Amino acid sequence: MSGDSIVSLKVNKEDIANSVHRNIPCVKCHSDVSTELKRPCETSGKVDCSNCHAETSNIYFASGHGKAYFRKDNNAPYCSDCMGHIL
């Protein structure tokens, strides 16, 4: 994804209600939000899935995808590219 891409921050309540993450508060993963802003999620960056999914993250980081991510390759797929935002 290029630096000038527009990314929607809209989350459908139904998607969360039907996901495996339904009982996890947003700030558990999105800890970089700013409550001082009108739209607190504007400051939210990529989530570090390894906090809860260490084994899967280790596999990803050891793979070609992970190595491309560490090289800051703009085309490197990230966890949410394949797994979806909510699951």
N, C-alpha and C positions, 0 to 999 in steps of 0.2 A: 504494500500500500504506500502510495507516495505521501509526502508530508502535506500536500495541499488537498488531500481527499476529505470529503465531508462524511462524517460517520454519524448515523442516527443514534441518539441516546434514549430513544423511546423504548420502554419496556412494557409489554402487554401483561396485565395482571393475570390473565388466563395462562400464559406461558409459564409464569412462575408457579402458579397454583398447581399446575400439572407436572412440575419438574421434581427431580430428586433433591433439588436445593430449596424446596418450598419453605422449610422451617429454619433457614439460615438468613439472618438479617443482611441486607445489602452491604452494610459497613464492615461485615466480617471479611469480605474480599475487596471491597472498594473503600479502603481505609484512607485514601488520599482526597476525599471530597472536602469541599470547603463550605461549611454551614453559613458563612457570612454572605455568600452569593445568593442571588435570587434563584438560580438554578445550581444547586450545590454539586451536581454531578458533572458540571462543565470541566472541573479540574481533574476528574478521574482518568487515570491512565490504564495501561494493561494490568490485568489481575495476575498475581503470581500464584498459579494453581498448585505449585509445589508445597505450599503451606499445608494443604490437606491431602494432596495426591503425590507424595514424595516418590514412590516407586515408578509411577507412570512418567513423572517429570524427569527422573533420572534416565529412563529409556529415551525420552524425547531429546534431552540435551546431549546424549551420546550419539544420536542419529545425525544423518546429514542435515535434516531440518534444524536441529538444535545448533549444529555447528554454523549453519548459515545465519541463524538468529544471532549468535554471539559475534559473527562478523558484521552484524548490522546490515545484512542484505535485505533490502526493501521487499524482496519477493519471498523471503523465508516465511513459510507457514507457521502460525502460532497455534497453540492448543485450541482456541475457540474457532479457528478457521475450519477445523474438521469436526470438533465436538459440539459446536454451537455455543451460544452465549449462556444459555440457561440449562440445557440438558434436562 
